[in-house]
Amino acid sequence: MKENLIHYRTCVCNINYHMVWSVKYRQKILTPDIEEYLQELVQQIAEDKGFAVHLFE
């Protein structure tokens, strides 16, 4: 946990988000190809914005 701490001038923090995407009626729409593309896209956005994705399922 200590390695995840972010140090600013006046504070120290550790912010985590848990995101869940679901579609209407819980239909399965993620094929393996779409899931792989989505994972690459999220990783690219994370690198551009300066945050880390710890788990993607």
The first five atom37 places (N, CA, C, CB, O) and aatype in JSON, in Angstrom:
{
  "aatype": [12, 11, 6, 2, 10, 9, 8, 18, 1, 16, 4, 19, 4, 2, 9, 2, 18, 8, 12, 19, 17, 15, 19, 11, 18, 1, 5, 11, 9, 10, 16, 14, 3, 9, 6, 6, 18, 10, 5, 6, 10, 19, 5, 5, 9, 0, 6, 3, 11, 7, 13, 0, 19, 8, 10, 13, 6],
  "atom_mask": [
    [1, 1, 1, 1, 1],
    [1, 1, 1, 1, 1],
    [1, 1, 1, 1, 1],
    [1, 1, 1, 1, 1],
    [1, 1, 1, 1, 1],
    [1, 1, 1, 1, 1],
    [1, 1, 1, 1, 1],
    [1, 1, 1, 1, 1],
    [1, 1, 1, 1, 1],
    [1, 1, 1, 1, 1],
    [1, 1, 1, 1, 1],
    [1, 1, 1, 1, 1],
    [1, 1, 1, 1, 1],
    [1, 1, 1, 1, 1],
    [1, 1, 1, 1, 1],
    [1, 1, 1, 1, 1],
    [1, 1, 1, 1, 1],
    [1, 1, 1, 1, 1],
    [1, 1, 1, 1, 1],
    [1, 1, 1, 1, 1],
    [1, 1, 1, 1, 1],
    [1, 1, 1, 1, 1],
    [1, 1, 1, 1, 1],
    [1, 1, 1, 1, 1],
    [1, 1, 1, 1, 1],
    [1, 1, 1, 1, 1],
    [1, 1, 1, 1, 1],
    [1, 1, 1, 1, 1],
    [1, 1, 1, 1, 1],
    [1, 1, 1, 1, 1],
    [1, 1, 1, 1, 1],
    [1, 1, 1, 1, 1],
    [1, 1, 1, 1, 1],
    [1, 1, 1, 1, 1],
    [1, 1, 1, 1, 1],
    [1, 1, 1, 1, 1],
    [1, 1, 1, 1, 1],
    [1, 1, 1, 1, 1],
    [1, 1, 1, 1, 1],
    [1, 1, 1, 1, 1],
    [1, 1, 1, 1, 1],
    [1, 1, 1, 1, 1],
    [1, 1, 1, 1, 1],
    [1, 1, 1, 1, 1],
    [1, 1, 1, 1, 1],
    [1, 1, 1, 1, 1],
    [1, 1, 1, 1, 1],
    [1, 1, 1, 1, 1],
    [1, 1, 1, 1, 1],
    [1, 1, 1, 0, 1],
    [1, 1, 1, 1, 1],
    [1, 1, 1, 1, 1],
    [1, 1, 1, 1, 1],
    [1, 1, 1, 1, 1],
    [1, 1, 1, 1, 1],
    [1, 1, 1, 1, 1],
    [1, 1, 1, 1, 1]
  ],
  "atom_positions": [
    [[0.82, -1.19, 0.0], [0.0, 0.0, 0.0], [0.86, 1.25, 0.0], [-0.93, 0.0, 1.19], [0.49, 2.24, -0.64]],
    [[1.97, 1.25, 0.68], [2.81, 2.44, 0.76], [3.34, 2.84, -0.61], [3.95, 2.22, 1.72], [3.58, 4.03, -0.84]],
    [[3.55, 1.88, -1.52], [4.08, 2.22, -2.83], [3.05, 2.92, -3.71], [4.59, 0.98, -3.51], [3.41, 3.52, -4.73]],
    [[1.76, 2.86, -3.32], [0.7, 3.5, -4.09], [0.42, 4.93, -3.63], [-0.55, 2.69, -4.01], [-0.45, 5.59, -4.21]],
    [[1.11, 5.41, -2.64], [0.85, 6.75, -2.12], [1.38, 7.81, -3.08], [1.49, 6.92, -0.74], [2.46, 7.68, -3.65]],
    [[0.58, 8.85, -3.23], [0.97, 10.0, -4.05], [1.24, 11.15, -3.11], [-0.15, 10.37, -5.11], [0.39, 11.5, -2.29]],
    [[2.4, 11.75, -3.22], [2.8, 12.83, -2.33], [2.69, 14.17, -3.06], [4.25, 12.62, -1.82], [3.3, 14.38, -4.1]],
    [[1.9, 15.05, -2.48], [1.78, 16.41, -2.95], [2.41, 17.34, -1.92], [0.29, 16.79, -3.21], [2.9, 16.88, -0.88]],
    [[2.39, 18.61, -2.19], [3.03, 19.57, -1.29], [2.42, 19.56, 0.11], [2.94, 20.96, -1.86], [3.14, 19.62, 1.1]],
    [[1.1, 19.49, 0.18], [0.44, 19.58, 1.49], [-0.34, 18.34, 1.89], [-0.49, 20.75, 1.5], [-1.01, 18.34, 2.92]],
    [[-0.26, 17.27, 1.09], [-1.03, 16.08, 1.45], [-0.43, 14.82, 0.81], [-2.49, 16.24, 1.02], [0.4, 14.88, -0.1]],
    [[-0.87, 13.72, 1.31], [-0.51, 12.41, 0.78], [-1.82, 11.67, 0.54], [0.45, 11.62, 1.75], [-2.7, 11.68, 1.4]],
    [[-1.94, 11.02, -0.63], [-3.21, 10.35, -0.91], [-3.0, 9.05, -1.68], [-4.12, 11.28, -1.7], [-1.93, 8.79, -2.24]],
    [[-4.02, 8.27, -1.69], [-4.09, 7.03, -2.45], [-5.53, 6.92, -2.94], [-3.65, 5.77, -1.59], [-6.43, 6.61, -2.16]],
    [[-5.75, 7.17, -4.22], [-7.09, 7.2, -4.77], [-7.26, 6.0, -5.69], [-7.36, 8.53, -5.54], [-6.46, 5.77, -6.6]],
    [[-8.32, 5.23, -5.45], [-8.63, 4.07, -6.28], [-10.06, 4.19, -6.78], [-8.43, 2.75, -5.49], [-10.94, 4.67, -6.06]],
    [[-10.28, 3.76, -8.01], [-11.62, 3.75, -8.59], [-11.97, 2.33, -9.01], [-11.72, 4.72, -9.79], [-11.13, 1.6, -9.52]],
    [[-13.2, 1.96, -8.8], [-13.72, 0.68, -9.27], [-14.81, 1.01, -10.27], [-14.26, -0.22, -8.07], [-15.85, 1.57, -9.91]],
    [[-14.58, 0.66, -11.52], [-15.53, 1.01, -12.59], [-16.18, -0.26, -13.11], [-14.83, 1.78, -13.74], [-15.52, -1.27, -13.33]],
    [[-17.5, -0.18, -13.3], [-18.26, -1.31, -13.82], [-19.1, -0.8, -14.98], [-19.15, -1.97, -12.72], [-19.85, 0.17, -14.84]],
    [[-18.97, -1.46, -16.11], [-19.8, -1.13, -17.26], [-20.83, -2.23, -17.45], [-18.95, -0.95, -18.55], [-20.49, -3.41, -17.43]],
    [[-22.06, -1.85, -17.61], [-23.09, -2.84, -17.89], [-24.05, -2.26, -18.92], [-23.85, -3.26, -16.59], [-24.24, -1.05, -19.0]],
    [[-24.64, -3.14, -19.69], [-25.59, -2.71, -20.72], [-26.99, -3.08, -20.29], [-25.24, -3.35, -22.1], [-27.19, -3.87, -19.36]],
    [[-27.95, -2.51, -20.96], [-29.34, -2.77, -20.65], [-29.64, -4.26, -20.78], [-30.26, -1.94, -21.56], [-29.21, -4.9, -21.74]],
    [[-30.36, -4.79, -19.86], [-30.76, -6.2, -19.79], [-29.57, -7.15, -19.66], [-31.55, -6.56, -21.03], [-29.72, -8.35, -19.86]],
    [[-28.38, -6.62, -19.31], [-27.2, -7.44, -19.06], [-26.82, -8.36, -20.23], [-27.42, -8.28, -17.83], [-26.33, -9.47, -20.03]],
    [[-27.06, -7.88, -21.45], [-26.69, -8.67, -22.62], [-25.17, -8.74, -22.76], [-27.3, -8.07, -23.9], [-24.47, -7.77, -22.46]],
    [[-24.67, -9.88, -23.2], [-23.23, -10.06, -23.39], [-22.86, -9.51, -24.77], [-22.82, -11.56, -23.25], [-23.23, -10.09, -25.79]],
    [[-22.12, -8.39, -24.78], [-21.75, -7.77, -26.05], [-20.25, -7.74, -26.27], [-22.3, -6.37, -26.12], [-19.8, -7.43, -27.37]],
    [[-19.46, -8.05, -25.25], [-18.01, -8.01, -25.38], [-17.48, -9.32, -25.96], [-17.35, -7.72, -24.02], [-17.44, -10.34, -25.28]],
    [[-17.09, -9.26, -27.21], [-16.41, -10.39, -27.81], [-14.94, -10.29, -27.42], [-16.6, -10.43, -29.37], [-14.5, -9.23, -26.98]],
    [[-14.17, -11.34, -27.58], [-12.74, -11.27, -27.23], [-12.0, -10.16, -27.98], [-12.07, -12.6, -27.51], [-11.1, -9.52, -27.42]],
    [[-12.36, -9.92, -29.24], [-11.71, -8.86, -30.02], [-12.02, -7.48, -29.45], [-12.15, -8.92, -31.48], [-11.13, -6.64, -29.31]],
    [[-13.28, -7.24, -29.13], [-13.68, -5.95, -28.57], [-13.07, -5.76, -27.19], [-15.21, -5.85, -28.5], [-12.64, -4.65, -26.86]],
    [[-13.03, -6.8, -26.39], [-12.45, -6.71, -25.06], [-10.95, -6.37, -25.13], [-12.65, -8.03, -24.29], [-10.47, -5.55, -24.35]],
    [[-10.24, -6.99, -26.06], [-8.81, -6.71, -26.22], [-8.59, -5.26, -26.66], [-8.19, -7.68, -27.25], [-7.69, -4.59, -26.15]],
    [[-9.41, -4.79, -27.61], [-9.3, -3.41, -28.06], [-9.6, -2.44, -26.92], [-10.25, -3.16, -29.24], [-8.89, -1.44, -26.76]],
    [[-10.63, -2.72, -26.15], [-11.0, -1.85, -25.03], [-9.9, -1.8, -23.99], [-12.3, -2.33, -24.4], [-9.61, -0.74, -23.44]],
    [[-9.27, -2.94, -23.72], [-8.19, -2.98, -22.74], [-7.0, -2.16, -23.23], [-7.75, -4.44, -22.48], [-6.4, -1.42, -22.45]],
    [[-6.65, -2.27, -24.51], [-5.55, -1.47, -25.07], [-5.88, 0.02, -25.01], [-5.26, -1.88, -26.51], [-5.01, 0.84, -24.7]],
    [[-7.12, 0.36, -25.3], [-7.54, 1.76, -25.27], [-7.46, 2.34, -23.86], [-8.95, 1.89, -25.82], [-7.0, 3.47, -23.68]],
    [[-7.92, 1.59, -22.88], [-7.87, 2.06, -21.49], [-6.42, 2.22, -21.04], [-8.62, 1.07, -20.56], [-6.1, 3.19, -20.36]],
    [[-5.56, 1.29, -21.41], [-4.14, 1.39, -21.04], [-3.5, 2.62, -21.68], [-3.38, 0.12, -21.47], [-2.7, 3.3, -21.05]],
    [[-3.85, 2.89, -22.94], [-3.29, 4.05, -23.64], [-3.76, 5.35, -22.97], [-3.7, 4.04, -25.12], [-2.96, 6.27, -22.78]],
    [[-5.02, 5.43, -22.62], [-5.55, 6.62, -21.95], [-4.87, 6.78, -20.59], [-7.08, 6.51, -21.78], [-4.54, 7.9, -20.2]],
    [[-4.67, 5.68, -19.87], [-4.01, 5.74, -18.57], [-2.6, 6.29, -18.7], [-3.98, 4.34, -17.92], [-2.18, 7.11, -17.89]],
    [[-1.87, 5.84, -19.7], [-0.5, 6.35, -19.9], [-0.52, 7.83, -20.25], [0.21, 5.56, -21.02], [0.32, 8.6, -19.76]],
    [[-1.46, 8.25, -21.09], [-1.55, 9.66, -21.48], [-1.91, 10.56, -20.3], [-2.59, 9.84, -22.59], [-1.4, 11.67, -20.18]],
    [[-2.79, 10.08, -19.42], [-3.27, 10.88, -18.29], [-2.42, 10.73, -17.04], [-4.69, 10.52, -17.98], [-2.59, 11.48, -16.09]],
    [[-1.5, 9.75, -17.02], [-0.59, 9.61, -15.9], [-1.14, 8.8, -14.73], [0.0, 0.0, 0.0], [-0.77, 9.07, -13.59]],
    [[-1.99, 7.82, -14.99], [-2.43, 6.94, -13.91], [-2.2, 5.5, -14.32], [-3.91, 7.19, -13.55], [-1.89, 5.22, -15.48]],
    [[-2.36, 4.59, -13.38], [-2.09, 3.17, -13.64], [-3.35, 2.34, -13.5], [-1.01, 2.65, -12.68], [-4.18, 2.58, -12.62]],
    [[-3.49, 1.37, -14.38], [-4.58, 0.4, -14.28], [-4.0, -0.84, -13.63], [-5.21, 0.08, -15.7], [-3.11, -1.48, -14.19]],
    [[-4.49, -1.18, -12.44], [-3.96, -2.31, -11.7], [-4.61, -3.63, -12.08], [-4.12, -2.08, -10.22], [-3.97, -4.68, -12.04]],
    [[-5.89, -3.58, -12.46], [-6.6, -4.81, -12.79], [-7.66, -4.48, -13.83], [-7.24, -5.45, -11.51], [-8.39, -3.5, -13.71]],
    [[-7.74, -5.33, -14.84], [-8.74, -5.15, -15.9], [-9.36, -6.51, -16.18], [-8.11, -4.53, -17.2], [-8.71, -7.38, -16.77]],
    [[-10.59, -6.7, -15.78], [-11.28, -7.98, -16.0], [-12.61, -7.74, -16.65], [-11.47, -8.74, -14.68], [-13.34, -8.69, -16.92]]
  ]
}
